[in-house]
Amino acid sequence: MKFVDEAYIDISAGDGGAGCVSFRHEKYKEFGGPNGGDGGRGGHVFAVADPNLNTLVDYRFARRYDAKRGEHGMGSDMFGAAGDDITLKMPVGTIITDAETGEVLFELLVPGEVITIAKGGDGGFGNLRFKSAINRAPRQKTPGWPGEKRNLKLELKVLADVGLLGMPNAGKSTFITAVSNARPRIADYPFTTLHPNLGVVRVGPEQSFVVADLPGLIEGAAEGAGLGHQFLRHLQRTRLLLHVVDVAPFDEGVDTVKQAKAIVNELKKYDENLYKKPRWLVLNKVDMLPADEREARIKDFIKRFKFKGPVFEISALTREGCEPLIKEIYKHVKAQQVAELPHVEVDPRFTTGTDGPVEA
């Protein structure tokens, strides 16, 4: 698969350089005194959230990353140079976990965000540090401190506002193609989508949201059946789930209600919080239904499925009903974004007037 959303790496920050024991040796200066410098610090290991990356494939093949150690101190009051730092570029949405304990250490959620994932060791002290009134010729020094070493698990959860879920061939890829700039592979056989696809949906000037198209789910996905189970984690950060259902399957013997219920059960088995996320029902391929049967078949599906949330009827192929749907999605996403903003307490003694705060 081209898409890699999990990798393991070993990192080591640089060790600090050792301090130096040295004394000044100059003509006509019999007691020059100590001049051994400190060692340099070891190089740090940084991680940066790069918005141009969307996979962890680079870390599947190169697993070892070592920063340079600091140089040792030298005589003539010369301190050792610091070791070179290394910076690892990772996709936005990467979770960095300790592979041994399972503890989540960092999350890269903001493009351009830089974090220190391993600190280099401090340099050791040279004998210049130990000079005192009662110790004029110190011969003490300390070694450099070791840098941090970690075994890390990298896990990518794509950052999307809306996630599409449904059975294979439900029309999810066609929908994301119709409403966004994404161009996933589309074909008339199951499991055409092999990795998540992200698309930006433009609703208006400076009005947009991100939608994620995931591989189709089948019954037993939470236990590992099919492909979709590998990517269910990418739905955990979405604000809204669109359950796309093919209401006009080629095989007339297929029970679409049973399939839709199976998808809901898989969500519940995988993650209870994911199951509780806002979920809308999108009935796709309504253009394939006979005009005189369309209303009755849709009502029958909703009644049997016992769905109580918003329901939308669309045709991703002809784009029928897509425009009203994306406008409602944007309203929902925007409302959630506003709700997530930190609440600021306002002093009730003041109100905001046209010329600024005025005492009530």
C-alpha positions as CSV (number, residue, x, y, z in Angstrom):
1,M,0.0,0.0,0.0
2,K,1.2,3.5,-0.7
3,F,-0.4,4.9,2.5
4,V,1.5,4.1,5.7
5,D,0.0,5.3,8.9
6,E,2.1,3.4,11.5
7,A,5.8,3.1,12.0
8,Y,8.4,2.3,14.7
9,I,11.7,4.2,15.0
10,D,14.6,4.3,17.4
11,I,16.1,7.7,18.2
12,S,19.2,8.8,20.2
13,A,20.1,12.3,21.2
14,G,23.8,13.0,21.2
15,D,25.9,12.5,24.4
16,G,27.6,15.5,25.9
17,G,31.4,15.9,25.4
18,A,33.7,15.4,28.4
19,G,35.4,18.2,30.2
20,C,39.1,18.8,29.9
21,V,42.0,19.0,32.4
22,S,44.5,21.5,31.3
23,F,46.9,24.2,32.6
24,R,48.3,27.3,31.1
25,H,51.8,27.0,30.0
26,E,53.3,30.3,29.0
27,K,56.7,31.8,29.2
28,Y,57.3,33.8,32.4
29,K,54.0,32.5,33.9
30,E,55.0,29.8,36.3
31,F,51.6,29.3,37.8
32,G,49.2,29.9,34.9
33,G,46.3,28.1,36.5
34,P,43.7,25.7,35.0
35,N,42.2,26.4,31.6
36,G,40.4,23.2,30.7
37,G,37.1,23.9,29.0
38,D,33.7,22.3,29.2
39,G,32.4,19.7,26.8
40,G,29.7,20.6,24.3
41,R,26.1,19.4,24.6
42,G,24.9,16.6,22.5
43,G,22.5,17.2,19.6
44,H,18.8,17.2,20.1
45,V,16.2,15.3,18.1
46,F,13.3,17.5,16.9
47,A,10.0,16.6,15.2
48,V,8.2,19.1,12.9
49,A,4.7,18.9,11.6
50,D,5.0,19.2,7.8
51,P,1.7,19.9,6.0
52,N,3.3,18.6,2.7
53,L,3.5,15.0,4.1
54,N,0.5,12.7,4.3
55,T,2.2,9.4,5.1
56,L,4.8,7.8,7.4
57,V,6.3,5.7,4.6
58,D,9.8,7.3,5.1
59,Y,10.0,5.8,8.6
60,R,9.0,2.4,7.4
61,F,12.4,1.9,5.7
62,A,14.7,4.1,7.8
63,R,14.2,3.3,11.5
64,R,17.4,4.5,13.2
65,Y,18.1,8.3,13.9
66,D,21.1,9.4,15.9
67,A,22.1,13.0,16.7
68,K,25.8,13.9,16.9
69,R,27.6,13.9,20.2
70,G,29.2,17.1,21.6
71,E,32.9,17.7,21.2
72,H,35.2,17.4,24.2
73,G,36.5,20.4,26.0
74,M,40.1,21.6,25.3
75,G,42.8,23.6,26.8
76,S,43.2,27.4,26.5
77,D,39.6,27.9,27.9
78,M,38.1,26.3,24.7
79,F,34.7,24.7,25.2
80,G,33.6,21.9,22.9
81,A,31.2,22.5,20.1
82,A,27.6,21.4,20.5
83,G,26.6,18.3,18.5
84,D,24.4,18.8,15.4
85,D,20.7,18.6,15.9
86,I,18.5,16.5,13.6
87,T,14.9,17.3,12.6
88,L,12.4,14.6,11.6
89,K,9.6,15.8,9.3
90,M,6.2,14.1,10.1
91,P,2.7,14.6,8.8
92,V,0.3,16.8,10.7
93,G,-1.8,14.5,12.9
94,T,1.1,12.2,14.0
95,I,0.9,10.8,17.5
96,I,4.2,9.9,19.0
97,T,4.0,7.1,21.6
98,D,6.6,5.3,23.7
99,A,6.8,1.9,22.1
100,E,7.7,0.2,25.4
101,T,5.2,1.7,27.8
102,G,2.4,2.8,25.4
103,E,2.4,6.3,26.9
104,V,1.4,9.1,24.4
105,L,4.3,11.6,24.5
106,F,3.4,14.1,21.8
107,E,0.9,15.0,19.2
108,L,1.6,17.1,16.1
109,L,-1.6,18.9,15.4
110,V,-0.5,22.3,14.1
111,P,1.3,22.8,10.7
112,G,4.9,23.9,11.4
113,E,4.8,22.9,15.1
114,V,8.2,21.9,16.4
115,I,8.7,19.7,19.5
116,T,11.8,18.2,21.1
117,I,11.4,14.4,21.2
118,A,14.9,13.6,22.6
119,K,17.2,16.0,24.5
120,G,21.0,15.9,24.0
121,G,23.1,15.4,27.1
122,D,24.9,18.3,28.7
123,G,28.6,18.7,28.4
124,G,30.9,17.8,31.2
125,F,32.8,20.3,33.3
126,G,36.5,21.1,32.7
127,N,38.9,21.8,35.5
128,L,38.4,25.5,35.0
129,R,35.0,25.1,36.8
130,F,36.7,23.6,39.9
131,K,39.1,26.5,40.5
132,S,38.7,28.1,44.0
133,A,40.8,29.9,46.6
134,I,41.7,26.7,48.2
135,N,42.0,24.6,45.1
136,R,44.3,26.5,42.8
137,A,45.3,23.5,40.6
138,P,42.2,21.3,40.3
139,R,42.5,18.1,38.4
140,Q,38.9,17.3,38.4
141,K,36.7,17.0,35.4
142,T,33.3,15.3,34.6
143,P,32.2,13.3,31.7
144,G,29.4,14.4,29.5
145,W,25.9,13.4,30.3
146,P,24.3,10.8,28.0
147,G,21.6,11.9,25.5
148,E,18.0,10.5,25.7
149,K,17.3,7.3,23.8
150,R,13.8,6.2,22.9
151,N,11.9,3.6,21.0
152,L,8.9,5.3,19.5
153,K,5.8,4.3,17.8
154,L,4.4,6.8,15.2
155,E,0.7,6.7,14.4
156,L,-1.0,8.9,11.9
157,K,-4.6,10.0,12.4
158,V,-5.6,12.3,9.5
159,L,-7.1,15.7,10.5
160,A,-10.4,15.9,8.7
161,D,-13.6,17.7,9.7
162,V,-15.9,15.1,8.1
163,G,-15.3,11.3,7.6
164,L,-17.1,9.1,5.1
165,L,-18.0,5.6,6.1
166,G,-20.0,2.9,4.4
167,M,-19.8,-0.4,2.5
168,P,-17.5,-0.9,-0.4
169,N,-19.0,0.6,-3.6
170,A,-21.4,2.9,-1.7
171,G,-20.1,5.8,-3.7
172,K,-17.9,7.5,-1.2
173,S,-15.1,8.2,-3.7
174,T,-17.5,9.5,-6.2
175,F,-19.0,11.8,-3.6
176,I,-15.6,13.3,-2.5
177,T,-14.7,13.7,-6.2
178,A,-18.0,15.6,-6.8
179,V,-17.6,18.1,-4.0
180,S,-13.9,18.5,-3.5
181,N,-10.5,18.7,-5.2
182,A,-9.6,15.1,-4.4
183,R,-9.3,12.6,-7.2
184,P,-9.4,9.1,-5.8
185,R,-9.5,6.0,-7.9
186,I,-13.1,5.1,-8.9
187,A,-14.2,1.8,-10.4
188,D,-17.2,-0.6,-10.4
189,Y,-15.7,-3.2,-8.1
190,P,-15.3,-3.3,-4.3
191,F,-12.3,-2.1,-2.4
192,T,-11.2,0.4,-5.1
193,T,-10.0,2.7,-2.3
194,L,-7.0,1.3,-0.6
195,H,-5.9,4.3,1.5
196,P,-7.5,7.4,2.9
197,N,-8.0,10.4,0.6
198,L,-8.4,13.9,1.8
199,G,-10.3,16.6,-0.1
200,V,-10.9,20.3,0.7
201,V,-14.6,21.3,0.0
202,R,-15.0,25.0,-0.9
203,V,-18.3,26.4,0.2
204,G,-17.6,30.0,-0.4
205,P,-14.9,32.6,0.0
206,E,-12.8,31.6,3.0
207,Q,-15.4,28.9,3.8
208,S,-14.2,25.3,3.5
209,F,-13.9,22.1,5.4
210,V,-11.8,18.9,5.0
211,V,-13.5,15.5,4.2
212,A,-11.8,12.1,4.4
213,D,-12.7,9.2,2.2
214,L,-11.7,5.8,3.8
215,P,-11.7,2.3,2.5
216,G,-15.1,0.6,2.7
217,L,-16.1,-1.3,5.8
218,I,-17.6,-4.8,5.9
219,E,-19.0,-6.9,8.7
220,G,-16.3,-8.0,11.1
221,A,-14.1,-4.9,10.4
222,A,-13.5,-4.3,14.0
223,E,-11.9,-7.7,14.3
224,G,-9.7,-7.2,11.2
225,A,-11.9,-8.2,8.3
226,G,-11.5,-6.3,5.0
227,L,-9.4,-3.1,4.7
228,G,-11.4,-0.5,6.5
229,H,-10.5,-1.6,10.0
230,Q,-6.9,-0.4,9.4
231,F,-8.1,3.1,9.0
232,L,-11.0,3.5,11.5
233,R,-8.6,5.5,13.7
234,H,-8.8,8.3,11.1
235,L,-12.4,8.9,12.0
236,Q,-11.6,9.6,15.6
237,R,-10.7,13.2,15.1
238,T,-13.5,14.1,12.7
239,R,-16.4,16.3,13.9
240,L,-19.0,14.6,11.8
241,L,-19.5,11.2,10.2
242,L,-21.4,10.7,6.9
243,H,-22.9,7.2,6.6
244,V,-23.1,6.7,2.8
245,V,-25.6,4.0,1.7
246,D,-26.1,2.7,-1.8
247,V,-29.9,2.6,-2.0
248,A,-29.8,1.0,-5.5
249,P,-27.4,-1.9,-5.4
250,F,-26.8,-4.0,-8.6
251,D,-27.7,-7.2,-6.7
252,E,-31.4,-6.9,-5.8
253,G,-31.0,-9.6,-3.2
254,V,-28.8,-7.4,-1.1
255,D,-30.4,-6.1,2.1
256,T,-29.1,-2.6,2.4
257,V,-30.7,-2.1,5.8
258,K,-28.8,-5.1,7.2
259,Q,-25.5,-3.7,5.7
260,A,-26.1,-0.3,7.2
261,K,-26.7,-1.7,10.6
262,A,-23.6,-3.8,10.3
263,I,-21.5,-0.7,9.8
264,V,-23.0,1.0,12.9
265,N,-22.2,-2.2,14.9
266,E,-18.6,-2.1,13.7
267,L,-18.2,1.5,14.9
268,K,-19.6,0.6,18.3
269,K,-17.2,-2.4,18.6
270,Y,-14.2,-0.4,17.6
271,D,-14.7,2.7,19.7
272,E,-17.6,3.8,21.8
273,N,-16.7,7.4,21.5
274,L,-16.6,7.0,17.7
275,Y,-20.0,5.5,17.8
276,K,-21.4,8.5,19.7
277,K,-20.1,11.1,17.2
278,P,-22.7,13.1,15.2
279,R,-23.6,10.9,12.3
280,W,-25.8,11.8,9.3
281,L,-27.3,9.4,6.8
282,V,-26.6,10.0,3.1
283,L,-28.6,7.9,0.7
284,N,-26.6,7.8,-2.5
285,K,-27.5,6.7,-6.1
286,V,-31.1,7.9,-5.8
287,D,-30.9,8.6,-9.6
288,M,-30.8,4.8,-10.1
289,L,-34.2,4.3,-8.4
290,P,-37.4,4.3,-10.6
291,A,-39.1,7.7,-10.3
292,D,-42.4,6.1,-9.2
293,E,-40.7,4.0,-6.5
294,R,-38.2,6.4,-5.2
295,E,-40.1,8.0,-2.4
296,A,-41.6,4.8,-1.1
297,R,-38.3,2.9,-1.1
298,I,-36.5,5.6,0.7
299,K,-39.3,5.9,3.4
300,D,-39.2,2.1,3.8
301,F,-35.4,2.1,4.3
302,I,-35.5,4.9,6.9
303,K,-38.3,3.1,8.7
304,R,-36.5,-0.2,8.8
305,F,-33.2,1.3,9.7
306,K,-34.7,3.3,12.5
307,F,-32.4,6.3,12.0
308,K,-33.3,9.4,13.9
309,G,-30.7,11.9,12.7
310,P,-30.5,14.0,9.5
311,V,-31.1,12.2,6.3
312,F,-30.0,13.5,2.8
313,E,-30.8,12.1,-0.6
314,I,-28.1,12.6,-3.2
315,S,-26.6,11.3,-6.4
316,A,-22.9,11.7,-6.3
317,L,-22.7,10.9,-10.0
318,T,-25.1,13.6,-11.1
319,R,-24.4,15.9,-8.1
320,E,-28.1,16.0,-7.3
321,G,-28.6,17.1,-3.7
322,C,-24.8,17.6,-3.1
323,E,-25.0,21.4,-2.8
324,P,-27.5,21.5,0.1
325,L,-25.6,18.8,1.9
326,I,-22.2,20.5,1.9
327,K,-23.8,23.8,3.0
328,E,-25.4,22.0,6.0
329,I,-22.1,20.2,6.7
330,Y,-20.3,23.5,6.8
331,K,-22.8,25.0,9.2
332,H,-22.4,22.1,11.5
333,V,-18.6,22.1,11.4
334,K,-18.4,25.8,11.9
335,A,-20.7,25.6,14.9
336,Q,-18.5,22.9,16.4
337,Q,-15.4,25.0,15.8
338,V,-16.9,28.0,17.6
339,A,-18.0,25.7,20.5
340,E,-14.5,24.4,20.9
341,L,-13.0,28.0,21.3
342,P,-12.0,28.7,24.9
343,H,-14.7,30.5,26.9
344,V,-13.9,34.0,28.1
345,E,-15.6,35.2,31.2
346,V,-17.0,38.8,30.8
347,D,-17.4,41.1,33.8
348,P,-21.2,41.7,34.1
349,R,-20.5,45.3,35.2
350,F,-19.4,46.1,31.7
351,T,-21.1,46.0,28.3
352,T,-19.6,46.6,24.9
353,G,-20.7,49.8,23.3
354,T,-19.8,51.3,19.9
355,D,-16.9,53.3,21.4
356,G,-15.6,50.5,23.6
357,P,-16.5,49.0,27.0
358,V,-18.9,51.2,29.0
359,E,-19.7,50.6,32.7
360,A,-23.3,49.3,33.0
